[in-house]
Amino acid sequence: MKKVFPVIVVLIALSIAGIIWFQISWLQNLVQVQSQDILSRVNMGVISVTDELSKQSSGATMHFHNRTAPGNKLSPGSFDFAIAKPTTISQRYTDYDIYTKLKKAFDDRQLHSLKFEFAVTSDSDDFLVELQSRNFVSAQLDSARNRTVVVPVTLAGGSDLEGLIPFEHIVIVINDFKTQVWRSLTWMIVASAVFTVIVLAAFYLTVKTMLNQRKLSMIKSDFINNMTHEFKTPLATISLAVDALRNEKVQSNVEKMQYFSGIIKEENVRMNKHVETILQAALMEKQELKLNLDHLHAHTIIHDVMDNFSLVLQQKGASVELLLNASHDLIEADEVHFTNLISNLVDNAIKYSKDSLHVKIITHSTNKHLVIRIEDNGIGMNKETVKRIFEKFYRAHTGNLHNVKGFGLGMSYVKTVIDAHKGRIKVESTLGKGSAFTIEMPLSK
C-alpha cells in the first residue's frame, strides 16, 4: 500500500491536469469560433439592413429643358438636360431609424444583448459621416477593445448612374468585443468550471478516503497488536496458575490453592473488562449509548472516583489537590457513564505520569454549566496527539513508558459520553510539562 499509494495519486493528478488542459484548450477554441460566429451574424444583419435601404431608395432620373423660343425651329442644341440624384440615407432616415433597423436585424439573429455603435458614411469627396450614434467616435477610436464591421450600401438591381451618386457604408463598432464574446459563453464556461470543480472534489475525496483507509489500516493493526497483548498476558498467567493447581504439593496446601485460584479470578475479571471495553466501543460505533439520566452531585462523584484511585496514587507517591469551588454542582447525567469518564481522565493522568505525579481537580460553575478541570504534571502531548486524542483506537506515543496498556478507546469513550450529555471538552497540553482536560456539563434545571 505504501508503494502503490503515491503512484495512484500521481496518476490521478496527471489525469486531472490533462482534463483541465483540455478544458482550457477547448474554451480557447470555442472563444475563437464564437467570435467568428458573432461577426458573421453581425455582418448578415447589417447586409439585411442595407438591402432594405437600397430597395427603398429612389433611382436617378433625367430631366430635359427646351431653350428654343416659341415658334422657332427646334435644333439638337435646343435642349438642356439635368440628372436628379437619388436621396442619401441621411436625407431619408434619422439616426434612431437606422438604430431601430439594426437592432431588429441583430435580434432576429439571436444577438439580443449586443452592444454597438453605428455610423452611415459617404465617400463622395472626402470620407464623410452622414449619420452616427452618440458614442460612435469614441468607440471607433478604441480599436484595442472594440471591433469594427463595414458593409457597403448598394443600389437595388444596380444602375448605370451609380458613379454619379455618393457611395455609402454602414459602419458598426461592437463595444468591448471580447467581453461580449465571453458573456455569450457564460453558461458553457460555468458548466465547464462546475465540471472541473466536481472532478477536483472527486480527486480530493478519493485521496482523503485512501489516506483515511491507510490510517484505519494502521489503527486496526495497532488495535489487534494491543488486543493480542492484553489477552495474551492474562491467559498466560491463568495457564501457569492452572498448572500450579495441578501440582500435588499445591493441592495439599490450602493457602496456595487460594492464592492461585485468586490469580485466576483476577485475570478472568481483567479479561472481562477488556471484553466490556470492546463491546462498549461497538455500541458507541452504532450510536446506541443509552443514558439513564438522574440528578447527581458532581462533587460526590469526584470524591468517590478519587477514593477508588487512592491505593494506586499512594503506590506511585502521587499527590492530589481538590479545589471543588463550584457553588452549584447538581447536574443531570448518567451516573455510570459520568463516573466512568471521570475515572478515565484520572486513569489517563496516572498512566502517562512521571515521578512525583501531582493531580489537580478544579471546579467552578457558570449560569448554565459546571466546569471541571483535571490537570496533571505528566509527560504531556505534542500537537498531533492533542489533535487526535479523541480518535477511536488512537494511542499516543509514550516514548520510554512501555507499561502503558489499553486499546486506545478511553478518550473516545469520554468524548462520546460528554457529547451524549450535550457537554463540551477541551484539551490543553505541553510536551514534558503535563496536560489539562476541561469539561463543561449542563447544570440541572
C-alpha positions in Angstrom: 0.0 0.0 0.0 2.8 2.4 0.8 4.4 1.9 -2.6 1.1 1.9 -4.6 -0.5 4.9 -3.0 2.0 7.5 -4.4 1.7 6.0 -7.8 -2.1 6.2 -7.7 -2.0 9.8 -6.5 0.4 10.8 -9.3 -1.7 9.1 -12.0 -4.9 10.7 -10.7 -3.1 14.1 -10.6 -1.9 13.7 -14.2 -5.4 12.8 -15.3 -6.8 15.9 -13.6 -4.1 18.1 -15.1 -4.9 16.6 -18.6 -8.6 17.2 -18.2 -8.0 20.8 -17.1 -5.6 21.4 -20.0 -8.2 20.0 -22.5 -10.9 22.2 -20.9 -8.8 25.3 -21.3 -7.8 24.4 -24.9 -11.5 23.7 -25.7 -12.5 27.1 -24.2 -9.9 28.9 -26.3 -11.1 27.3 -29.5 -14.7 27.9 -28.5 -14.0 31.6 -28.0 -12.5 31.9 -31.5 -15.4 30.1 -33.1 -17.9 32.2 -31.1 -16.1 35.4 -32.2 -16.3 34.4 -35.9 -19.9 33.4 -35.4 -20.9 36.8 -33.8 -19.0 38.7 -36.5 -20.8 36.7 -39.2 -24.2 37.3 -37.7 -23.5 41.0 -37.3 -22.4 41.2 -40.9 -25.5 39.3 -42.1 -27.7 41.6 -40.0 -26.1 44.8 -41.5 -26.4 43.4 -45.0 -30.1 42.8 -44.5 -30.5 46.4 -43.4 -28.5 47.7 -46.4 -30.7 45.6 -48.7 -33.8 47.1 -47.2 -32.4 50.6 -47.5 -31.3 50.1 -51.2 -34.8 48.9 -52.1 -36.4 51.9 -50.6 -34.0 54.4 -52.3 -35.3 56.2 -55.5 -33.3 55.8 -58.7 -31.7 58.8 -60.6 -33.9 60.5 -63.3 -33.0 62.7 -66.3 -34.9 65.9 -66.9 -34.9 67.8 -70.4 -35.4 71.6 -70.8 -36.3 73.3 -74.2 -34.3 76.5 -74.7 -35.9 77.4 -78.1 -38.3 80.4 -78.3 -41.9 79.6 -79.2 -42.5 79.4 -83.0 -38.8 78.8 -83.8 -37.4 75.7 -85.3 -36.1 73.0 -83.0 -32.4 72.0 -83.3 -30.2 69.5 -81.4 -28.7 72.2 -79.3 -32.0 73.5 -78.3 -32.3 71.2 -75.2 -30.6 71.1 -71.7 -30.7 68.0 -69.5 -30.1 67.6 -65.8 -29.8 64.5 -63.6 -31.8 64.3 -60.3 -29.6 62.2 -58.0 -31.1 59.7 -55.5 -31.5 60.9 -52.0 -28.9 59.7 -49.4 -29.7 57.6 -46.3 -29.3 60.6 -44.1 -31.9 62.5 -46.1 -34.5 59.8 -45.7 -33.8 58.4 -42.2 -32.8 59.6 -38.7 -30.2 58.0 -36.6 -33.0 56.5 -34.5 -34.5 54.9 -37.6 -31.2 53.3 -38.5 -30.6 52.1 -34.9 -34.1 50.5 -34.8 -33.5 48.7 -38.1 -30.1 47.4 -37.0 -31.4 46.4 -33.5 -34.2 44.4 -35.1 -31.8 42.7 -37.5 -29.5 41.7 -34.7 -32.4 40.5 -32.5 -33.6 38.3 -35.4 -30.1 36.7 -35.4 -30.1 36.0 -31.6 -27.8 39.0 -30.8 -30.2 40.4 -28.2 -27.6 41.7 -25.8 -25.2 43.0 -28.5 -23.8 46.5 -27.6 -22.8 48.5 -30.6 -22.4 52.0 -32.1 -23.0 52.8 -35.8 -22.5 55.4 -38.5 -23.5 55.9 -42.1 -20.6 57.2 -44.2 -20.2 58.6 -47.7 -17.0 58.8 -49.8 -18.4 61.2 -52.5 -15.5 63.7 -52.0 -13.8 63.1 -48.7 -14.7 60.5 -46.1 -17.9 62.0 -44.6 -20.1 60.8 -41.8 -23.7 61.3 -42.6 -25.3 59.8 -39.5 -23.8 58.4 -36.3 -24.8 57.2 -32.9 -24.0 59.2 -29.8 -20.7 57.4 -28.8 -19.6 56.3 -32.3 -16.4 58.4 -32.4 -15.0 57.4 -29.0 -15.9 53.8 -29.7 -14.1 53.7 -33.1 -11.0 55.3 -31.6 -10.7 52.4 -29.0 -9.6 49.8 -31.5 -7.9 47.7 -28.9 -11.2 46.7 -27.2 -13.7 47.3 -29.9 -14.3 45.5 -33.3 -15.4 47.3 -36.5 -17.6 45.9 -39.3 -18.1 47.9 -42.5 -20.8 47.0 -45.1 -21.4 49.0 -48.3 -24.9 50.1 -49.3 -25.6 49.3 -53.0 -28.5 50.3 -55.2 -31.1 47.6 -55.8 -30.6 46.0 -59.2 -27.6 48.1 -60.0 -27.6 51.3 -62.1 -25.6 52.9 -64.8 -25.6 56.1 -62.8 -24.0 54.6 -59.7 -20.8 56.7 -60.2 -22.9 59.9 -60.0 -24.2 59.3 -56.5 -22.3 59.1 -53.2 -21.0 55.5 -52.3 -22.4 54.9 -48.8 -21.4 52.4 -46.0 -22.8 51.4 -42.7 -20.1 51.1 -40.1 -20.8 49.0 -36.9 -18.5 49.2 -33.9 -19.0 46.4 -31.4 -18.2 47.6 -27.9 -15.8 45.6 -25.8 -15.9 42.8 -28.2 -14.0 40.1 -26.2 -16.1 40.7 -23.1 -19.3 40.3 -25.1 -18.0 37.1 -26.6 -17.2 35.7 -23.2 -20.6 36.7 -21.9 -22.3 34.9 -24.7 -20.5 31.7 -23.5 -21.4 32.3 -19.8 -23.3 29.0 -19.4 -20.7 26.9 -21.1 -18.0 28.5 -19.0 -20.0 27.9 -15.8 -20.7 24.3 -16.8 -17.1 23.7 -17.5 -16.0 25.3 -14.2 -18.6 23.2 -12.3 -17.4 20.1 -14.0 -13.8 20.9 -13.2 -14.7 21.6 -9.6 -16.5 18.3 -9.4 -13.5 16.4 -10.8 -11.2 18.2 -8.3 -13.6 17.4 -5.5 -13.7 13.8 -6.5 -9.9 13.7 -6.6 -9.7 15.3 -3.1 -12.3 12.9 -1.7 -10.6 9.9 -3.3 -7.2 10.9 -1.9 -8.7 11.7 1.5 -10.5 8.3 1.6 -7.4 6.5 0.7 -5.5 8.3 3.4 -8.2 7.5 5.9 -8.2 3.9 4.8 -4.5 3.7 5.3 -4.8 5.3 8.7 -7.6 2.9 9.7 -5.5 0.0 8.5 -2.6 1.2 10.7 -5.0 1.7 13.6 -6.5 -1.7 13.1 -3.1 -3.3 13.1 -2.2 -1.4 16.4 -5.5 -2.5 17.9 -5.0 -6.1 17.0 -1.5 -6.0 18.5 -2.7 -4.3 21.6 -5.7 -6.7 22.0 -3.4 -9.7 21.5 -1.0 -8.4 24.1 -3.8 -7.5 26.6 -5.4 -11.0 26.3 -2.2 -13.0 26.0 -0.8 -11.8 29.3 -3.8 -12.9 31.5 -4.2 -16.1 29.5 -0.6 -17.0 30.1 -1.0 -16.2 33.8 -4.1 -18.3 34.1 -2.3 -21.2 32.3 0.5 -21.0 34.8 -1.9 -20.9 37.7 -3.8 -23.9 36.4 -0.6 -25.9 36.0 0.3 -24.9 39.6 -3.1 -26.1 40.9 -2.4 -29.5 39.3 0.7 -29.9 41.4 0.1 -32.3 44.3 2.1 -30.1 46.7 -0.1 -27.1 45.9 -3.3 -29.2 46.2 -2.3 -30.2 49.7 -1.7 -26.6 50.7 -5.0 -24.6 51.2 -3.3 -21.2 51.2 -1.5 -21.8 47.9 -4.7 -23.2 46.4 -6.5 -20.0 47.4 -3.6 -17.9 46.1 -3.5 -19.4 42.6 -7.3 -19.6 42.4 -7.4 -15.9 43.3 -4.9 -15.2 40.5 -7.2 -17.0 38.0 -10.2 -15.0 39.3 -8.4 -11.6 39.0 -7.1 -12.4 35.5 -10.6 -13.5 34.5 -12.1 -10.2 35.7 -9.3 -8.4 33.8 -10.3 -10.1 30.6 -14.0 -9.5 31.2 -13.2 -5.8 31.5 -11.4 -5.9 28.1 -14.3 -7.6 26.5 -16.7 -5.0 28.0 -14.5 -2.2 26.7 -14.6 -3.7 23.2 -18.4 -4.2 23.3 -18.8 -0.7 24.6 -16.8 0.6 21.7 -19.1 -1.4 19.3 -22.2 0.2 20.9 -20.7 3.7 20.5 -19.9 2.9 16.9 -23.6 2.2 16.4 -24.5 5.3 18.4 -26.6 3.1 20.8 -25.2 4.7 24.0 -28.3 4.8 26.3 -28.4 7.2 29.2 -30.3 6.8 32.5 -30.4 10.4 33.5 -30.6 11.4 37.1 -29.8 14.4 39.3 -26.3 13.9 40.5 -23.9 16.0 42.7 -20.7 16.0 40.6 -18.5 16.7 43.7 -19.7 13.5 45.3 -18.8 11.5 42.1 -15.4 13.1 42.0 -14.7 12.2 45.7 -15.8 8.6 45.0 -13.6 8.3 42.0 -10.6 9.6 43.8 -11.2 7.2 46.7 -11.1 4.3 44.2 -7.7 5.5 43.0 -6.3 6.2 46.4 -4.3 3.0 46.6 -2.8 3.4 43.2 -1.9 7.0 43.9 -0.2 6.0 47.2 1.8 3.4 45.4 3.1 6.0 42.9 3.7 8.6 45.6 1.3 10.9 43.9 -0.3 14.0 45.5 -3.9 15.1 44.8 -5.3 18.6 45.1 -9.1 19.1 45.0 -10.3 22.6 44.6 -14.1 21.9 44.3 -15.2 25.6 44.3 -18.4 25.3 42.2 -21.3 26.8 44.0 -23.7 24.6 42.0 -22.7 21.0 41.2 -26.0 19.4 40.5 -26.1 18.0 37.0 -28.5 15.8 35.1 -26.3 12.8 34.0 -26.0 9.1 33.8 -24.2 8.0 37.0 -22.3 5.1 35.5 -21.1 6.9 32.4 -20.3 10.1 34.2 -18.3 8.2 36.8 -16.5 6.3 34.0 -15.5 9.4 32.2 -14.0 11.0 35.3 -12.3 7.7 36.1 -10.8 7.5 32.6 -9.4 11.0 32.8 -7.8 10.4 36.2 -6.5 7.0 35.0 -5.1 8.7 31.9 -3.2 11.1 34.1 -1.8 8.2 36.2 -0.8 6.2 33.1 1.1 9.0 31.4 2.8 10.3 34.5 6.4 10.9 35.6 7.8 10.7 39.1 6.2 13.0 41.7 2.8 12.9 40.0 0.5 15.8 41.0 -3.2 15.7 40.0 -5.3 18.8 40.5 -9.1 18.8 40.0 -10.8 22.3 40.0 -14.5 23.0 39.6 -16.5 26.2 39.2 -20.0 27.0 37.9 -21.4 29.4 35.4 -25.0 30.3 34.8 -25.6 27.2 32.7 -22.6 24.9 33.1 -20.5 23.1 35.7 -16.8 23.4 34.7 -14.5 20.6 35.7 -10.7 20.9 35.1 -8.4 17.9 35.6 -4.7 18.9 35.5 -1.5 16.7 35.8 2.2 17.3 35.5 2.8 14.2 33.4 4.6 13.7 30.1 2.2 15.8 28.2 1.3 15.6 24.5 2.5 17.1 21.2 0.2 19.0 18.9 -0.5 15.9 16.7 -1.6 13.9 19.8 -3.8 16.7 21.1 -5.5 16.9 17.7 -6.2 13.1 17.6 -6.6 12.3 21.3 -10.4 11.6 20.9 -10.0 9.3 17.8 -11.0 5.7 18.4 -8.1 3.3 18.8 -5.6 6.1 18.7 -2.8 5.8 21.3 -0.2 8.4 21.9 3.5 7.6 21.5 4.7 7.2 25.1 8.5 7.2 24.5 10.1 5.3 27.3 6.8 4.4 29.0 6.4 0.7 28.0 3.9 -0.2 30.7 1.0 1.8 29.3 -1.7 -0.6 28.3 -5.1 -0.3 26.7 -6.9 -0.3 23.3 -7.0 3.5 22.8 -10.7 3.6 23.5 -10.7 5.6 26.8 -10.6 9.1 25.4 -13.0 8.2 22.5 -15.4 7.0 25.2 -15.0 10.2 27.2 -15.8 12.3 24.2 -18.9 10.2 23.3 -20.3 10.4 26.8 -19.8 14.2 27.0 -21.4 14.6 23.6 -24.3 12.5 24.7 -24.8 14.7 27.7 -24.6 17.8 25.4 -21.4 19.0 27.1 -18.0 20.1 25.8 -14.4 19.1 26.5 -11.2 20.9 25.7 -7.6 19.7 25.9 -4.5 21.7 26.7 -1.1 20.1 26.8 2.6 20.9 26.7 5.0 18.1 25.9 7.1 17.3 29.0 5.0 19.5 31.3 1.6 18.0 31.6 -2.0 18.1 30.3 -5.3 19.6 31.3 -8.8 18.5 30.4 -11.6 21.0 30.8 -15.2 19.7 30.9 -18.4 21.7 30.7 -21.5 19.9 31.8 -25.0 21.4 31.7 -26.4 22.2 35.2 -29.6 20.5 36.2 -32.6 22.7 35.6 
